[in-house]
Amino acid sequence: MNITVYLGANPGCDPALGAAARALGAWIGGRGHCLVYGGSKSGLMGVLAESVLQAGGAVTGVEPRFFVDAGFVYDAITTLIVTEDMSQRKAKMIELGDAFIAFPGGTGTLEEIAEVMSKVSLGHLDAPCILYNLNGYYDPLKAQLERMVALGLSTPARQAGICFAENLAQIQAIIEGRP
């Protein structure tokens, strides 16, 4: 299974982020899944990719040319796909993914998972869409989605494919189809 993970190229200042990225990567690689991610060697992206590789998994990076030219590519990954821009990158990462996870990240992570959330809610994508709510990171987004329903701007049915996972065990259960 190709698991697309959106996350930051910065390490963040909470040590729990790096530990959780390593654990997620070890699980992806150890289960024989392939990681699809942004292709960078820096920050949490690099930690995740390295841990997948160390666990024996494959890693596909999708990197826009301007990041390649700036030297952000993680050379040790299994496959690198170079796109002309961010729009092509997002489309390719969605095309390749069988499941999608938003790890805590910045505005790029939020933009990328928002597109997946929209496609899932419209029925244009039938795949798990998981927000890794590590230490409550996505609580405000969860509250906003609930507010959309309360105000009649969305429905529970539209949001049924959008999941919040508090830990790796919950991510595993969602992806492996267990309650």
PLY file of the C-alpha trace (Angstrom):
ply
format ascii 1.0
element vertex 179
property float x
property float y
property float z
element edge 178
property int vertex1
property int vertex2
end_header
0.00 0.00 0.00
1.21 3.52 -0.80
0.78 5.76 2.22
1.06 9.44 1.42
2.22 11.46 4.41
2.18 15.24 4.52
4.52 16.81 7.06
6.99 19.60 7.52
10.54 20.08 6.39
11.20 21.69 9.78
11.92 19.59 12.88
9.65 21.56 15.20
10.60 22.24 18.80
8.76 19.34 20.46
10.86 16.15 20.72
7.62 14.12 20.55
7.33 15.07 16.86
10.58 13.41 15.85
9.84 10.34 17.96
6.35 10.00 16.45
7.72 10.46 12.91
10.30 7.71 13.54
7.63 5.37 14.91
5.30 6.05 11.98
8.12 5.41 9.52
9.17 2.20 11.26
5.57 0.97 11.06
5.18 1.92 7.37
8.44 0.24 6.39
8.04 -2.72 8.74
4.60 -3.54 7.33
5.89 -3.49 3.76
4.08 -0.29 2.82
5.61 2.38 0.59
5.91 5.95 1.82
4.95 8.71 -0.60
6.07 12.10 0.68
7.53 15.43 -0.40
11.06 14.14 -1.03
13.01 16.36 1.35
15.89 15.29 3.55
15.24 18.05 6.09
13.22 18.21 9.26
10.44 15.77 10.00
10.31 14.76 6.33
13.86 13.44 6.52
13.25 11.69 9.84
10.19 9.91 8.44
11.83 8.83 5.18
14.97 7.62 6.94
12.95 5.52 9.39
10.96 3.89 6.57
14.19 3.00 4.77
15.79 1.67 7.97
12.74 -0.59 8.45
13.21 -2.01 4.95
10.43 -0.06 3.24
10.37 1.81 -0.03
10.16 5.60 -0.24
8.87 7.66 -3.15
9.61 11.36 -2.98
7.68 13.85 -5.09
9.64 17.07 -5.30
9.06 20.18 -7.40
12.03 21.20 -9.51
12.72 24.38 -7.51
13.26 22.29 -4.34
15.51 19.88 -6.27
17.53 22.83 -7.56
17.80 24.19 -4.00
19.32 20.88 -2.83
16.51 19.61 -0.59
16.29 16.11 -2.13
16.95 13.10 0.08
19.29 11.11 -2.17
18.82 7.80 -0.32
15.13 7.40 -1.19
13.99 4.61 -3.48
12.30 6.73 -6.16
12.27 10.45 -6.90
9.58 12.03 -9.08
10.35 15.61 -10.11
7.42 17.88 -10.93
7.40 21.33 -12.47
5.53 22.98 -9.60
3.62 22.45 -6.37
0.28 21.86 -8.11
1.74 18.94 -10.06
3.38 17.67 -6.89
0.07 17.65 -5.01
-1.72 15.92 -7.88
0.99 13.24 -8.17
1.01 12.55 -4.43
-2.77 12.10 -4.48
-2.58 9.91 -7.59
-0.01 7.63 -5.93
-1.67 7.38 -2.51
-3.89 4.61 -1.19
-4.13 6.26 2.25
-3.32 9.80 3.39
-1.93 11.06 6.68
-1.39 14.66 7.77
1.32 14.64 10.42
1.63 17.88 12.41
3.10 20.42 10.01
2.88 23.95 8.68
0.81 25.73 6.07
1.97 23.44 3.26
0.81 20.38 5.19
-2.53 22.02 5.85
-2.96 22.98 2.19
-2.15 19.49 0.97
-4.44 17.64 3.39
-7.25 20.15 2.76
-7.33 19.08 -0.88
-7.49 15.42 0.16
-10.25 16.21 2.68
-12.25 17.96 -0.04
-11.86 15.09 -2.50
-12.88 12.56 0.17
-15.92 14.61 1.22
-17.05 14.94 -2.40
-16.64 11.23 -3.03
-13.90 11.83 -5.60
-11.37 9.89 -3.53
-12.07 6.67 -1.67
-9.16 6.39 0.73
-8.49 6.93 4.41
-7.83 10.61 5.20
-6.17 10.75 8.61
-5.13 13.76 10.63
-2.52 12.63 13.13
-3.74 14.57 16.15
-0.54 14.10 18.13
-0.87 15.85 21.49
-4.03 17.61 20.28
-2.31 19.33 17.35
-5.39 19.19 15.11
-7.99 19.87 17.83
-8.80 23.34 16.40
-9.36 21.86 12.93
-11.55 19.14 14.40
-13.60 21.82 16.17
-13.90 23.78 12.91
-15.21 20.74 11.04
-17.74 20.16 13.82
-18.76 23.83 13.58
-19.32 23.44 9.83
-21.79 20.63 10.56
-23.47 22.55 13.41
-24.04 25.52 11.07
-25.39 23.32 8.28
-22.41 24.05 6.01
-21.34 20.41 5.91
-22.81 17.09 7.00
-21.56 14.12 8.99
-21.88 12.05 5.80
-19.59 14.45 3.93
-17.02 14.25 6.69
-17.29 10.51 7.28
-14.01 9.74 5.52
-12.03 12.31 7.52
-10.52 10.69 10.60
-8.56 12.03 13.54
-6.06 9.64 15.14
-4.51 10.38 18.50
-1.71 7.84 18.16
-0.04 5.32 15.87
-2.29 2.47 17.04
-5.35 4.39 15.84
-3.67 5.13 12.50
-2.89 1.43 12.09
-6.49 0.48 12.90
-7.90 2.95 10.37
-5.54 1.87 7.59
-5.92 -1.83 8.33
-9.71 -1.50 8.55
-10.11 -2.38 12.19
-12.51 -0.49 14.47
0 1
1 2
2 3
3 4
4 5
5 6
6 7
7 8
8 9
9 10
10 11
11 12
12 13
13 14
14 15
15 16
16 17
17 18
18 19
19 20
20 21
21 22
22 23
23 24
24 25
25 26
26 27
27 28
28 29
29 30
30 31
31 32
32 33
33 34
34 35
35 36
36 37
37 38
38 39
39 40
40 41
41 42
42 43
43 44
44 45
45 46
46 47
47 48
48 49
49 50
50 51
51 52
52 53
53 54
54 55
55 56
56 57
57 58
58 59
59 60
60 61
61 62
62 63
63 64
64 65
65 66
66 67
67 68
68 69
69 70
70 71
71 72
72 73
73 74
74 75
75 76
76 77
77 78
78 79
79 80
80 81
81 82
82 83
83 84
84 85
85 86
86 87
87 88
88 89
89 90
90 91
91 92
92 93
93 94
94 95
95 96
96 97
97 98
98 99
99 100
100 101
101 102
102 103
103 104
104 105
105 106
106 107
107 108
108 109
109 110
110 111
111 112
112 113
113 114
114 115
115 116
116 117
117 118
118 119
119 120
120 121
121 122
122 123
123 124
124 125
125 126
126 127
127 128
128 129
129 130
130 131
131 132
132 133
133 134
134 135
135 136
136 137
137 138
138 139
139 140
140 141
141 142
142 143
143 144
144 145
145 146
146 147
147 148
148 149
149 150
150 151
151 152
152 153
153 154
154 155
155 156
156 157
157 158
158 159
159 160
160 161
161 162
162 163
163 164
164 165
165 166
166 167
167 168
168 169
169 170
170 171
171 172
172 173
173 174
174 175
175 176
176 177
177 178
